[in-house]
C-alpha cells in the first residue's frame, strides 16, 4: 500500500483529499500538514511514497516545499494542487518533476487518474530491472499516458443523451445525487458521465462548501444560463 502525505492549509479541502485517497484501496493517508514547513518536519521523521501538495500556503508554499523535497533527495513523488490557473507555476513544478497538476475544484475521478499515473510509473520502474531503450520508453509512456480512455470507458451514447437532455432542461447548479434521482441512474454513473462532459468542455463543476457537512460537487451544462 502506498503512503500519502496531504499538504493543504484549507481544512475542508484537506478533508476532501483525504476521503479521495482513502477510497482507493492501494493508498493510505500517512498524515495531513497545513504548510510546507510542517510537511518537511513530517518527512524528516517518516517516509512516504506520494505527496499531495498545495501551492498557495503560509510559511512555506508548495513550490518552495517541492524544491526542498528535491534538494533533500527524498524518495517520494509529488502531485501539485492549485486554485489558480497559473501557467508559470505549472512550468516551475513540471521542471521539478511532478507526477501531475490538479486545478481546484477537481472531481474524484480526476484525482484518481492522478493516483493511477503515480502507480503506473512506480510499477514500470520496478519492472525495469535492466535499463535499455525499451524499458525507458515503457516508463515514460506509463507516466504520461493520456487519460482519454479513463474518461470514455463505459460511456453509452443513449445514456449520455439522457443526461445532456436533463441538463439542458434543468439549467441550475445541481449535485450528482439530484441528477441521478431524476434520470434514474446511480450517483457513481452520474459522476463518470459528468466528468466525461467536463473533459469534453460540455459541462462545468464547482465545490459547494455550504452543505453544513461534507462538501459536495455541483454540476451544470456549460453555456446554459
Backbone as a chain_set.jsonl record, in Angstrom:
{"seq": "XXXXXXXXXXXXXXXXXXXXXXXXXXXXXXXXXXXXXXXXXXXXXXXXXXXXXXXXXXXXXXXXXXXXXXXXXXXXXXXXXXXXXXXXXXXXXXXXXXXXXXXXXXXXXXXXXXXXXXXXXXXXXXXXXXXXXXXXXXXXXXXXXXXXXXXXXXXXXXXXXXXXXXXXXXXXXXXXXXXXXXXXXXXXXXXXXXXXXXXXXXXXXXXXXXXXXXXXXXXXXXXXX", "coords": {"N": [[0.84, -1.199, 0.0], [0.521, 2.217, -0.832], [1.855, 5.051, 0.794], [0.573, 8.212, 1.64], [1.092, 11.691, 1.909], [-0.743, 14.515, 2.74], [-0.69, 17.89, 1.974], [-2.025, 20.771, 2.8], [-3.561, 23.848, 3.402], [-6.215, 24.562, 3.74], [-8.716, 23.332, 5.687], [-11.119, 22.078, 4.865], [-10.683, 21.36, 2.182], [-8.502, 19.686, 2.568], [-9.762, 17.616, 3.943], [-11.451, 16.629, 1.939], [-9.521, 15.724, 0.087], [-8.343, 13.739, 1.652], [-10.48, 11.916, 1.921], [-10.793, 11.194, -0.768], [-8.347, 9.879, -1.243], [-8.537, 7.726, 0.583], [-10.555, 6.242, -0.495], [-9.412, 4.719, -2.403], [-8.112, 1.603, -2.521], [-5.44, 1.005, -2.723], [-3.975, 2.931, -1.514], [-3.009, 4.821, 1.403], [-3.505, 7.317, 3.963], [-0.876, 8.919, 5.349], [-0.444, 11.213, 6.796], [-1.515, 14.632, 7.518], [-0.663, 17.877, 6.673], [-0.426, 21.421, 7.348], [1.096, 23.331, 6.092], [4.124, 23.985, 4.172], [6.401, 23.886, 5.843], [5.589, 22.331, 8.026], [5.214, 19.994, 6.611], [7.831, 19.339, 5.746], [9.018, 18.871, 8.211], [7.544, 16.643, 8.982], [8.281, 14.807, 6.96], [10.914, 14.468, 7.552], [10.858, 12.687, 9.57], [9.274, 10.557, 8.829], [8.92, 8.392, 6.096], [7.265, 8.683, 2.947], [5.348, 7.64, 0.059], [4.064, 9.276, -1.755], [3.24, 12.711, -2.206], [0.609, 14.935, -1.824], [0.391, 18.077, -2.797], [-0.359, 21.343, -2.058], [-0.129, 24.552, -3.686], [-0.409, 27.305, -2.84], [0.213, 28.356, 0.26], [0.674, 29.327, 3.729], [3.768, 30.405, 5.374], [5.58, 28.383, 4.165], [5.401, 27.895, 0.833], [3.971, 25.718, -1.757], [5.713, 25.383, -3.981], [8.212, 26.13, -2.945], [8.39, 24.128, -1.029], [8.431, 21.827, -2.646], [10.881, 22.225, -3.924], [12.563, 21.918, -1.705], [12.081, 19.25, -1.096], [13.224, 18.023, -3.329], [15.887, 18.965, -3.118], [16.669, 17.702, -0.768], [16.673, 15.165, -1.624], [14.543, 13.343, -1.252], [12.769, 10.342, -1.472], [10.117, 10.4, -2.913], [7.127, 10.837, -4.812], [5.328, 13.623, -6.298], [2.196, 15.242, -6.425], [0.91, 18.181, -7.582], [-1.26, 20.778, -6.415], [-3.524, 23.396, -7.101], [-5.47, 26.416, -6.863], [-5.351, 28.341, -8.701], [-5.23, 29.142, -12.137], [-2.459, 29.016, -13.218], [0.028, 29.459, -15.346], [2.743, 29.869, -15.054], [3.401, 28.752, -12.563], [2.768, 26.114, -13.17], [4.736, 25.529, -15.098], [7.07, 25.836, -13.541], [6.763, 23.759, -11.617], [6.647, 21.484, -13.242], [9.226, 21.392, -14.238], [10.464, 20.59, -11.955], [9.74, 18.019, -11.673], [7.021, 16.806, -11.204], [4.335, 14.441, -10.788], [1.707, 14.963, -11.561], [-0.688, 17.662, -12.09], [-3.145, 19.32, -10.494], [-6.08, 21.25, -10.829], [-8.019, 23.169, -8.696], [-11.608, 23.477, -8.499], [-11.366, 19.966, -8.333], [-12.65, 16.875, -9.557], [-13.56, 13.677, -8.132], [-12.947, 11.541, -9.892], [-10.94, 12.633, -11.536], [-8.927, 13.066, -9.689], [-8.364, 10.426, -9.025], [-7.27, 9.566, -11.421], [-4.834, 10.897, -11.353], [-3.638, 9.531, -9.206], [-3.468, 7.043, -10.409], [-1.642, 7.539, -12.47], [0.644, 7.885, -10.92], [0.932, 5.285, -9.71], [1.273, 3.706, -11.987], [3.74, 4.618, -12.951], [5.445, 3.903, -10.84], [5.193, 1.088, -10.87], [6.167, 0.537, -13.429], [8.837, 1.319, -13.154], [9.71, -0.518, -11.214], [9.495, -2.866, -12.621], [11.519, -2.666, -14.449], [14.275, -4.012, -14.496], [16.596, -4.182, -15.968], [18.114, -1.583, -17.607], [17.247, -0.293, -20.633], [16.579, 0.98, -23.97], [13.936, 0.229, -24.557], [12.828, -0.266, -22.0], [13.06, 2.255, -20.835], [11.389, 3.739, -22.538], [8.981, 2.526, -21.884], [8.615, 3.241, -19.207], [8.338, 6.039, -19.444], [6.084, 6.246, -21.134], [4.109, 5.093, -19.539], [3.977, 6.878, -17.4], [3.083, 9.235, -18.497], [0.778, 8.66, -19.802], [-2.168, 9.161, -21.687], [-5.312, 10.379, -20.396], [-7.6, 9.812, -21.734], [-8.838, 7.281, -22.213], [-9.611, 6.644, -19.645], [-11.739, 8.287, -19.243], [-13.562, 7.75, -21.322], [-14.27, 5.107, -21.132], [-16.916, 2.902, -20.753], [-18.88, 4.73, -21.468], [-22.042, 5.276, -22.729], [-23.925, 6.004, -25.6], [-26.764, 6.499, -25.621], [-27.374, 6.81, -22.889], [-25.781, 9.005, -22.295], [-27.045, 10.944, -23.86], [-29.497, 11.171, -22.537], [-28.724, 12.31, -20.094], [-27.589, 14.749, -20.939], [-29.84, 15.937, -22.085], [-31.435, 16.258, -19.827], [-29.871, 18.109, -18.358], [-29.987, 20.308, -20.014], [-32.631, 21.046, -19.792], [-32.869, 21.555, -17.126], [-31.367, 23.96, -15.724], [-29.91, 25.024, -13.58], [-27.328, 24.916, -10.946], [-26.574, 21.658, -9.809], [-26.306, 18.832, -7.618], [-24.698, 15.587, -7.886], [-26.308, 13.531, -6.858], [-28.935, 14.514, -7.065], [-29.228, 14.752, -9.844], [-28.904, 12.057, -10.519], [-31.146, 10.877, -9.307], [-33.225, 11.987, -10.792], [-32.82, 11.093, -13.395], [-32.822, 8.455, -13.123], [-30.47, 6.907, -12.573], [-27.402, 5.62, -11.107], [-25.47, 7.344, -8.554], [-22.736, 7.032, -8.859], [-22.522, 6.409, -11.59], [-23.452, 8.833, -12.668], [-21.412, 10.587, -11.829], [-19.291, 9.628, -13.374], [-20.186, 10.123, -16.019], [-20.589, 12.919, -15.913], [-17.987, 13.814, -15.55], [-16.895, 13.026, -17.93], [-18.296, 14.759, -19.645], [-17.322, 17.197, -18.688], [-14.622, 16.939, -19.333], [-14.879, 17.039, -22.083], [-15.611, 19.632, -22.398], [-18.273, 20.313, -22.229], [-19.674, 20.592, -19.918], [-19.603, 22.07, -16.597], [-18.158, 22.391, -13.288], [-18.325, 22.899, -9.699], [-17.271, 23.265, -6.249], [-19.393, 22.888, -3.509], [-19.37, 24.329, -0.495], [-21.188, 24.987, 1.422], [-22.824, 23.094, 2.75], [-23.185, 22.312, 5.331], [-22.076, 20.044, 6.171], [-20.23, 17.434, 4.784], [-18.535, 18.685, 1.952], [-19.95, 19.102, -1.343], [-19.971, 18.282, -4.865], [-21.063, 20.355, -7.448], [-22.865, 20.486, -10.531], [-23.342, 21.729, -13.909], [-24.644, 22.305, -17.225], [-22.415, 23.539, -19.62], [-22.486, 26.884, -20.764], [-25.18, 27.256, -20.532], [-27.626, 29.293, -19.196]], "CA": [[0.0, 0.0, 0.0], [1.287, 3.452, -0.932], [1.604, 6.016, 1.869], [0.367, 9.541, 1.071], [1.056, 12.868, 2.782], [-1.54, 15.618, 2.192], [-0.208, 19.195, 2.449], [-3.119, 21.661, 2.399], [-3.886, 24.738, 4.521], [-7.665, 24.649, 3.872], [-9.156, 22.079, 6.321], [-12.178, 21.443, 4.097], [-10.062, 20.725, 1.012], [-7.693, 18.584, 3.096], [-10.689, 16.531, 4.254], [-11.868, 16.048, 0.66], [-8.38, 14.968, -0.432], [-8.188, 12.53, 2.479], [-11.547, 10.99, 1.538], [-10.476, 10.697, -2.107], [-7.248, 8.912, -1.12], [-8.966, 6.548, 1.332], [-11.471, 5.445, -1.32], [-8.586, 3.866, -3.252], [-7.575, 0.575, -1.618], [-3.986, 0.897, -2.87], [-3.346, 4.083, -0.873], [-3.414, 5.196, 2.758], [-3.057, 8.654, 4.353], [0.108, 8.863, 6.435], [-0.543, 12.423, 7.597], [-2.005, 15.863, 6.896], [0.082, 19.043, 7.149], [-1.083, 22.672, 6.955], [2.001, 24.159, 5.301], [5.332, 23.304, 3.737], [7.328, 23.646, 6.947], [5.084, 21.148, 8.722], [5.445, 18.84, 5.739], [9.248, 18.966, 5.791], [9.247, 18.285, 9.543], [6.947, 15.307, 8.938], [9.073, 13.955, 6.073], [12.196, 14.191, 8.21], [10.647, 11.602, 10.528], [8.547, 9.435, 8.229], [8.969, 8.323, 4.632], [6.005, 8.425, 2.241], [5.519, 7.364, -1.364], [3.442, 10.314, -2.566], [2.809, 13.933, -1.517], [-0.396, 15.779, -2.487], [0.976, 19.333, -2.321], [-0.973, 22.598, -2.488], [0.878, 25.583, -3.993], [-0.536, 28.542, -2.065], [0.115, 28.087, 1.692], [1.509, 30.228, 4.53], [5.074, 29.987, 5.925], [6.375, 27.819, 3.073], [4.421, 27.492, -0.177], [4.185, 24.413, -2.365], [6.892, 25.352, -4.845], [9.369, 26.098, -2.037], [8.414, 22.794, -0.42], [8.863, 20.891, -3.677], [12.322, 22.414, -4.088], [13.205, 21.316, -0.534], [11.981, 17.796, -1.258], [14.219, 17.623, -4.321], [17.217, 19.241, -2.565], [16.961, 16.686, 0.243], [16.664, 13.876, -2.326], [13.543, 12.47, -0.654], [12.267, 9.404, -2.472], [8.657, 10.432, -2.997], [6.578, 11.552, -5.947], [4.509, 14.761, -5.88], [1.095, 15.774, -7.228], [0.68, 19.568, -7.192], [-2.652, 21.228, -6.416], [-3.645, 24.846, -7.001], [-6.757, 27.002, -7.246], [-5.078, 29.339, -9.733], [-4.819, 28.648, -13.449], [-1.212, 29.774, -13.259], [0.938, 28.735, -16.239], [4.116, 29.978, -14.545], [3.544, 27.729, -11.527], [2.768, 24.824, -13.853], [6.061, 25.351, -15.708], [8.048, 25.644, -12.458], [6.621, 22.449, -10.989], [6.983, 20.448, -14.214], [10.689, 21.321, -14.262], [10.898, 19.928, -10.722], [9.399, 16.608, -11.769], [5.805, 16.338, -10.541], [3.58, 13.414, -11.498], [0.502, 15.548, -12.144], [-1.008, 19.016, -11.653], [-4.6, 19.381, -10.377], [-6.656, 22.573, -10.637], [-9.243, 23.162, -7.891], [-12.022, 22.245, -7.82], [-11.241, 18.792, -9.182], [-13.583, 15.81, -9.208], [-12.984, 12.433, -7.621], [-12.368, 10.74, -10.98], [-9.676, 13.239, -11.99], [-7.969, 12.785, -8.622], [-7.961, 9.028, -9.15], [-6.384, 9.477, -12.584], [-3.505, 11.306, -10.884], [-3.1, 8.405, -8.433], [-3.147, 5.979, -11.36], [-0.375, 7.923, -13.111], [1.71, 7.582, -9.957], [1.133, 3.844, -9.544], [1.816, 3.179, -13.245], [5.162, 4.936, -13.019], [6.138, 3.081, -9.843], [5.222, -0.296, -11.344], [7.068, 0.467, -14.593], [10.206, 1.396, -12.646], [10.023, -1.772, -10.53], [9.592, -3.942, -13.619], [12.657, -2.419, -15.341], [15.499, -4.414, -13.81], [17.692, -3.863, -16.877], [17.775, -0.327, -18.28], [17.541, -0.176, -22.05], [15.661, 1.943, -24.583], [12.554, -0.235, -24.428], [12.351, -0.075, -20.63], [12.911, 3.7, -20.632], [10.18, 4.146, -23.252], [7.833, 2.0, -21.147], [8.464, 4.079, -18.01], [7.833, 7.354, -19.847], [4.724, 6.131, -21.665], [3.211, 4.804, -18.435], [3.834, 8.031, -16.512], [2.407, 10.351, -19.173], [-0.298, 8.089, -20.603], [-3.353, 10.014, -21.762], [-6.447, 9.983, -19.578], [-8.794, 9.7, -22.565], [-9.516, 6.012, -22.01], [-10.198, 6.654, -18.315], [-12.997, 9.021, -19.309], [-14.501, 7.226, -22.309], [-14.653, 3.738, -20.802], [-18.254, 2.743, -20.196], [-19.805, 5.781, -21.908], [-23.039, 4.814, -23.686], [-24.489, 7.159, -26.303], [-28.138, 6.772, -25.198], [-27.324, 7.321, -21.522], [-25.217, 10.35, -22.386], [-28.075, 11.82, -24.417], [-30.49, 11.395, -21.48], [-28.147, 13.238, -19.119], [-27.477, 16.061, -21.589], [-31.202, 16.465, -22.22], [-31.868, 16.704, -18.489], [-29.119, 19.311, -18.001], [-30.473, 21.417, -20.853], [-33.951, 21.439, -19.295], [-32.699, 21.948, -15.719], [-30.139, 24.705, -16.006], [-29.194, 25.479, -12.389], [-26.334, 24.021, -10.357], [-27.17, 20.5, -9.144], [-25.343, 17.808, -7.227], [-24.826, 14.33, -8.619], [-27.416, 12.738, -6.33], [-30.174, 15.047, -7.64], [-29.272, 14.347, -11.256], [-29.084, 10.607, -10.548], [-32.53, 10.572, -8.949], [-34.137, 12.436, -11.842], [-32.637, 10.331, -14.644], [-32.888, 7.038, -12.744], [-29.153, 6.272, -12.66], [-26.685, 5.677, -9.834], [-24.6, 8.514, -8.368], [-21.426, 6.684, -9.423], [-22.652, 6.558, -13.039], [-23.541, 10.261, -12.966], [-20.065, 11.162, -11.682], [-18.489, 9.218, -14.532], [-20.66, 10.835, -17.211], [-20.343, 14.347, -15.761], [-16.57, 14.072, -15.775], [-16.714, 12.913, -19.366], [-18.788, 16.01, -20.235], [-16.377, 18.253, -18.302], [-13.445, 16.704, -20.156], [-15.203, 17.454, -23.445], [-15.96, 21.049, -22.399], [-19.718, 20.456, -22.351], [-20.234, 20.834, -18.587], [-18.684, 22.68, -15.631], [-18.392, 21.955, -11.921], [-17.767, 23.688, -8.61], [-17.466, 22.636, -4.956], [-20.311, 23.573, -2.611], [-18.927, 24.179, 0.891], [-22.254, 25.402, 2.325], [-23.743, 21.982, 2.968], [-23.309, 22.022, 6.745], [-21.374, 18.779, 6.418], [-19.216, 17.174, 3.775], [-18.752, 19.457, 0.719], [-20.421, 18.329, -2.497], [-19.65, 18.852, -6.169], [-22.236, 20.766, -8.216], [-22.645, 20.444, -11.97], [-24.321, 22.303, -14.829], [-24.194, 22.269, -18.612], [-21.676, 24.747, -19.973], [-23.118, 27.788, -21.709], [-26.614, 27.344, -20.267], [-27.897, 30.215, -18.091]], "C": [[0.876, 1.251, 0.0], [0.872, 4.446, 0.163], [1.6, 7.436, 1.284], [0.391, 10.598, 2.178], [0.277, 13.963, 2.074], [-1.05, 16.919, 2.821], [-1.164, 20.254, 1.917], [-3.542, 22.521, 3.587], [-5.391, 24.913, 4.722], [-8.191, 23.332, 4.449], [-10.214, 21.338, 5.519], [-11.612, 20.713, 2.881], [-9.205, 19.538, 1.446], [-8.564, 17.372, 3.399], [-11.157, 15.833, 2.977], [-10.747, 15.188, 0.082], [-8.181, 13.663, 0.336], [-9.237, 11.486, 2.096], [-11.266, 10.37, 0.173], [-9.368, 9.638, -2.059], [-7.746, 7.616, -0.5], [-9.937, 5.67, 0.538], [-10.721, 4.55, -2.307], [-7.841, 2.875, -2.363], [-6.067, 0.421, -1.703], [-3.228, 1.997, -2.126], [-3.867, 4.277, 0.542], [-2.845, 6.576, 3.078], [-2.131, 8.541, 5.556], [0.01, 10.074, 7.352], [-1.108, 13.575, 6.801], [-1.26, 17.037, 7.52], [-0.541, 20.312, 6.58], [-0.202, 23.597, 6.138], [3.267, 23.379, 4.993], [6.301, 22.995, 4.854], [6.897, 22.427, 7.759], [5.366, 19.884, 7.91], [6.894, 18.382, 5.798], [9.609, 18.353, 7.144], [8.711, 16.852, 9.587], [7.824, 14.353, 8.133], [10.457, 13.636, 6.637], [12.09, 12.994, 9.151], [10.037, 10.361, 9.896], [8.591, 9.505, 6.71], [7.574, 8.056, 4.07], [6.317, 8.178, 0.772], [5.07, 8.526, -2.236], [3.033, 11.491, -1.686], [1.79, 14.648, -2.389], [-0.153, 17.187, -1.963], [0.285, 20.558, -2.92], [0.116, 23.641, -2.757], [0.796, 26.753, -3.03], [-0.835, 28.234, -0.601], [0.979, 29.085, 2.452], [2.831, 29.573, 4.944], [6.016, 29.412, 4.866], [5.402, 27.296, 2.026], [4.826, 26.181, -0.849], [5.421, 24.328, -3.239], [8.173, 25.331, -4.007], [9.518, 24.714, -1.413], [8.906, 21.747, -1.406], [10.364, 20.999, -3.91], [13.088, 21.778, -2.935], [13.192, 19.794, -0.624], [13.035, 17.301, -2.235], [15.648, 17.832, -3.799], [17.641, 18.173, -1.561], [16.931, 15.265, -0.312], [15.71, 12.86, -1.667], [12.912, 11.611, -1.741], [10.744, 9.343, -2.426], [8.256, 11.205, -4.246], [5.634, 12.637, -5.428], [3.425, 15.045, -6.92], [0.811, 17.175, -6.714], [-0.791, 19.927, -7.338], [-2.677, 22.75, -6.3], [-5.041, 25.297, -7.411], [-6.583, 27.967, -8.405], [-4.669, 28.661, -11.037], [-3.553, 29.405, -13.842], [-0.188, 29.011, -14.094], [2.379, 28.783, -15.75], [4.373, 28.926, -13.468], [3.596, 26.342, -12.145], [4.141, 24.537, -14.44], [7.12, 25.075, -14.646], [7.979, 24.231, -11.889], [6.947, 21.315, -11.955], [8.49, 20.275, -14.313], [11.226, 20.564, -13.045], [10.362, 18.502, -10.622], [8.187, 16.16, -10.983], [5.092, 15.318, -11.428], [2.38, 14.011, -12.224], [0.246, 16.906, -11.507], [-2.521, 19.155, -11.675], [-5.056, 20.806, -10.094], [-7.939, 22.445, -9.82], [-10.352, 23.913, -8.629], [-11.912, 21.064, -8.784], [-12.175, 17.703, -8.662], [-12.819, 14.564, -8.76], [-12.285, 11.642, -8.728], [-11.041, 11.312, -11.461], [-8.584, 13.023, -10.963], [-7.453, 11.353, -8.743], [-7.06, 8.802, -10.363], [-4.961, 9.863, -12.193], [-2.855, 10.188, -10.066], [-2.692, 7.256, -9.353], [-1.844, 6.277, -12.099], [0.805, 7.58, -12.208], [1.983, 6.081, -9.897], [1.683, 3.2, -10.815], [3.315, 3.426, -13.341], [5.955, 4.065, -12.061], [6.272, 1.641, -10.333], [6.174, -0.454, -12.534], [8.523, 0.494, -14.154], [10.624, 0.084, -11.98], [10.229, -2.913, -11.513], [10.806, -3.813, -14.526], [13.964, -2.723, -14.614], [16.741, -4.122, -14.644], [17.297, -2.634, -17.678], [18.218, -0.362, -19.733], [16.506, 0.764, -22.663], [14.201, 1.526, -24.432], [12.004, 0.005, -23.03], [12.155, 1.398, -20.314], [11.636, 4.2, -21.299], [8.924, 3.708, -22.51], [7.554, 2.846, -19.906], [7.842, 5.414, -18.37], [6.396, 7.255, -20.328], [3.714, 5.842, -20.568], [2.965, 6.019, -17.572], [3.107, 9.194, -17.165], [1.226, 9.884, -20.02], [-1.556, 8.956, -20.543], [-4.487, 9.47, -20.925], [-7.691, 9.708, -20.419], [-9.551, 8.411, -22.3], [-10.183, 5.948, -20.646], [-11.557, 7.345, -18.329], [-14.015, 8.329, -20.212], [-14.969, 5.81, -21.993], [-16.048, 3.709, -20.179], [-19.252, 3.805, -20.598], [-20.727, 5.225, -22.992], [-23.764, 6.015, -24.289], [-25.893, 7.509, -25.811], [-28.178, 7.355, -23.789], [-26.801, 8.751, -21.499], [-26.264, 11.333, -22.88], [-29.139, 12.153, -23.377], [-29.984, 12.428, -20.475], [-28.046, 14.64, -19.701], [-28.848, 16.715, -21.716], [-31.702, 16.998, -20.881], [-31.175, 18.009, -18.102], [-29.572, 20.529, -18.795], [-31.83, 21.929, -20.372], [-33.897, 21.941, -17.849], [-31.349, 22.649, -15.593], [-29.353, 25.154, -14.774], [-28.14, 24.484, -11.934], [-27.031, 22.89, -9.609], [-26.079, 19.516, -8.737], [-25.644, 16.492, -7.952], [-26.003, 13.491, -8.169], [-28.751, 13.191, -6.925], [-30.324, 14.626, -9.092], [-29.573, 12.855, -11.353], [-30.534, 10.221, -10.284], [-33.487, 10.897, -10.096], [-33.99, 11.684, -13.154], [-32.571, 8.827, -14.391], [-31.577, 6.288, -13.008], [-28.479, 6.361, -11.295], [-25.811, 6.931, -9.775], [-23.216, 8.271, -8.956], [-21.438, 6.863, -10.936], [-22.697, 8.03, -13.43], [-22.176, 10.927, -12.85], [-19.215, 10.867, -12.907], [-18.885, 10.011, -15.778], [-20.409, 12.341, -17.101], [-18.875, 14.674, -15.992], [-16.194, 13.9, -17.241], [-17.141, 14.215, -20.049], [-17.869, 17.186, -19.902], [-15.104, 18.156, -19.145], [-13.656, 17.211, -21.584], [-15.589, 18.927, -23.533], [-17.444, 21.314, -22.522], [-20.407, 20.71, -21.013], [-19.163, 21.474, -17.711], [-19.063, 22.218, -14.231], [-17.84, 22.965, -10.933], [-18.035, 22.942, -7.316], [-18.385, 23.495, -4.104], [-19.893, 23.296, -1.171], [-20.049, 24.466, 1.896], [-23.271, 24.323, 2.607], [-24.008, 21.721, 4.444], [-22.634, 20.724, 7.141], [-20.28, 18.606, 5.399], [-19.518, 17.982, 2.515], [-19.197, 18.543, -0.421], [-20.024, 19.045, -3.78], [-20.952, 19.14, -6.909], [-21.886, 20.815, -9.695], [-23.7, 21.275, -12.695], [-23.751, 22.233, -16.235], [-23.524, 23.597, -18.956], [-22.453, 25.562, -20.996], [-24.613, 27.928, -21.538], [-26.833, 28.237, -19.053], [-29.07, 29.711, -17.242]], "O": [[1.854, 1.331, 0.743], [-0.316, 4.646, 0.417], [2.501, 7.813, 0.535], [-0.207, 10.422, 3.239], [0.591, 14.309, 0.935], [-0.998, 17.044, 4.044], [-1.126, 20.598, 0.735], [-3.848, 21.995, 4.657], [-5.808, 25.372, 5.786], [-8.123, 22.306, 3.772], [-10.217, 20.107, 5.488], [-12.011, 19.587, 2.584], [-9.182, 18.506, 0.775], [-8.164, 16.235, 3.147], [-11.251, 14.607, 2.93], [-10.984, 14.064, -0.36], [-7.89, 12.62, -0.25], [-8.917, 10.305, 1.962], [-11.474, 9.173, -0.027], [-9.443, 8.623, -2.751], [-7.427, 6.53, -0.985], [-10.121, 4.496, 0.859], [-11.333, 3.713, -2.972], [-7.022, 3.28, -1.537], [-5.467, -0.227, -0.846], [-1.997, 2.004, -2.105], [-5.013, 3.945, 0.848], [-1.815, 6.964, 2.525], [-2.543, 8.123, 6.638], [0.336, 9.991, 8.536], [-1.179, 13.522, 5.574], [-1.225, 17.181, 8.742], [-1.109, 20.303, 5.487], [-0.699, 24.556, 5.547], [3.465, 22.265, 5.479], [6.961, 21.956, 4.831], [7.723, 21.595, 8.134], [5.712, 18.84, 8.464], [7.167, 17.185, 5.888], [10.413, 17.423, 7.213], [9.342, 15.96, 10.155], [8.084, 13.229, 8.562], [11.088, 12.654, 6.244], [13.093, 12.365, 9.489], [10.255, 9.245, 10.368], [8.33, 10.551, 6.116], [6.799, 7.295, 4.649], [7.416, 8.473, 0.301], [5.615, 8.748, -3.318], [2.546, 11.306, -0.57], [2.06, 14.939, -3.554], [-0.456, 17.471, -0.804], [0.334, 20.784, -4.129], [1.169, 23.611, -2.121], [1.809, 27.159, -2.46], [-1.964, 27.897, -0.244], [1.922, 29.637, 1.885], [2.987, 28.355, 4.872], [7.131, 29.906, 4.695], [4.654, 26.355, 2.294], [5.876, 25.61, -0.552], [6.107, 23.306, -3.241], [9.111, 24.599, -4.323], [10.626, 24.194, -1.283], [9.703, 20.88, -1.05], [11.044, 19.986, -4.074], [14.137, 21.17, -3.145], [14.169, 19.132, -0.274], [13.67, 16.274, -1.998], [16.517, 16.986, -4.008], [18.808, 17.785, -1.503], [17.134, 14.293, 0.415], [16.032, 11.679, -1.544], [12.562, 12.112, -2.81], [10.161, 8.363, -1.961], [8.963, 12.115, -4.679], [5.192, 12.592, -4.28], [3.689, 15.085, -8.122], [0.504, 17.349, -5.535], [-1.479, 19.458, -8.245], [-1.943, 23.329, -5.498], [-5.709, 24.639, -8.209], [-7.566, 28.37, -9.027], [-3.866, 27.727, -11.04], [-3.578, 30.306, -14.68], [0.399, 28.036, -13.623], [3.152, 27.857, -15.995], [5.425, 28.287, -13.453], [4.369, 25.49, -11.706], [4.658, 23.428, -14.3], [7.964, 24.196, -14.816], [9.008, 23.581, -11.701], [7.473, 20.284, -11.533], [8.984, 19.157, -14.454], [12.304, 19.972, -13.097], [10.518, 17.852, -9.588], [8.285, 15.237, -10.175], [5.229, 15.332, -12.651], [2.069, 13.625, -13.351], [0.876, 17.265, -10.512], [-3.129, 19.114, -12.744], [-4.499, 21.488, -9.234], [-8.845, 21.703, -10.199], [-10.068, 24.893, -9.318], [-12.33, 21.168, -9.937], [-12.45, 17.628, -7.465], [-11.616, 14.427, -8.978], [-11.179, 11.136, -8.537], [-10.116, 10.559, -11.763], [-7.427, 12.816, -11.328], [-6.259, 11.097, -8.585], [-6.183, 7.938, -10.332], [-3.997, 9.241, -12.64], [-1.661, 9.925, -10.211], [-1.694, 6.578, -9.107], [-1.036, 5.377, -12.328], [1.824, 7.059, -12.661], [3.13, 5.652, -10.018], [2.47, 2.256, -10.739], [4.07, 2.55, -13.763], [7.012, 3.547, -12.418], [7.343, 1.043, -10.223], [6.893, -1.447, -12.637], [9.354, -0.221, -14.712], [11.753, -0.375, -12.157], [11.032, -3.815, -11.275], [11.107, -4.73, -15.29], [14.67, -1.815, -14.175], [17.811, -3.848, -14.1], [16.267, -2.633, -18.351], [19.41, -0.449, -20.03], [15.648, 1.289, -21.953], [13.331, 2.367, -24.206], [10.858, 0.427, -22.875], [11.211, 1.766, -19.615], [10.888, 4.983, -20.715], [7.921, 4.421, -22.501], [6.4, 3.134, -19.591], [6.925, 5.878, -17.691], [5.568, 8.093, -19.97], [2.573, 6.297, -20.65], [1.861, 6.192, -17.055], [2.568, 10.054, -16.469], [0.73, 10.633, -20.861], [-1.952, 9.422, -19.475], [-4.623, 8.258, -20.755], [-8.743, 9.396, -19.862], [-10.775, 8.43, -22.173], [-11.204, 5.278, -20.487], [-12.427, 7.024, -17.519], [-15.206, 8.321, -19.903], [-15.975, 5.362, -22.542], [-16.32, 4.407, -19.202], [-20.383, 3.788, -20.112], [-20.267, 4.765, -24.037], [-24.168, 6.93, -23.571], [-26.195, 8.685, -25.603], [-28.932, 8.292, -23.526], [-27.317, 9.601, -20.772], [-26.356, 12.447, -22.364], [-29.632, 13.28, -23.331], [-30.73, 13.313, -20.056], [-28.38, 15.615, -19.028], [-28.992, 17.914, -21.478], [-32.316, 18.063, -20.817], [-31.817, 18.918, -17.575], [-29.54, 21.652, -18.292], [-32.142, 23.11, -20.527], [-34.786, 22.67, -17.409], [-30.321, 22.007, -15.381], [-28.224, 25.625, -14.917], [-28.053, 23.368, -12.446], [-27.975, 23.133, -8.858], [-25.062, 19.38, -9.417], [-26.707, 16.321, -8.548], [-26.634, 12.814, -8.98], [-29.6, 12.362, -7.252], [-31.396, 14.201, -9.524], [-30.395, 12.433, -12.167], [-31.084, 9.346, -10.953], [-34.445, 10.163, -10.338], [-34.93, 11.637, -13.948], [-32.306, 8.036, -15.296], [-31.568, 5.198, -13.579], [-28.937, 7.1, -10.424], [-25.458, 7.506, -10.805], [-22.593, 9.19, -9.487], [-20.49, 7.401, -11.509], [-22.062, 8.437, -14.403], [-21.82, 11.751, -13.693], [-18.51, 11.739, -13.414], [-18.024, 10.51, -16.504], [-20.052, 12.976, -18.093], [-18.558, 15.712, -16.573], [-15.276, 14.557, -17.733], [-16.438, 14.718, -20.926], [-17.661, 18.069, -20.735], [-14.578, 19.167, -19.61], [-12.739, 17.742, -22.211], [-15.866, 19.426, -24.624], [-17.845, 22.421, -22.882], [-21.6, 21.01, -20.98], [-17.975, 21.431, -18.031], [-20.165, 21.711, -14.015], [-16.992, 23.787, -11.28], [-18.915, 22.084, -7.267], [-18.176, 24.703, -3.991], [-20.038, 22.177, -0.678], [-19.884, 24.217, 3.09], [-24.466, 24.607, 2.695], [-24.942, 20.996, 4.786], [-22.625, 20.351, 8.314], [-19.488, 19.519, 5.168], [-20.657, 17.968, 2.048], [-18.859, 17.36, -0.453], [-19.774, 20.25, -3.785], [-21.833, 18.285, -6.99], [-20.759, 21.142, -10.069], [-24.796, 21.501, -12.182], [-22.54, 22.116, -16.423], [-24.037, 24.66, -18.607], [-23.003, 25.025, -21.958], [-25.26, 28.638, -22.308], [-26.282, 27.968, -17.986], [-29.446, 30.356, -16.263]]}, "num_chains": 1, "name": "protein.A"}
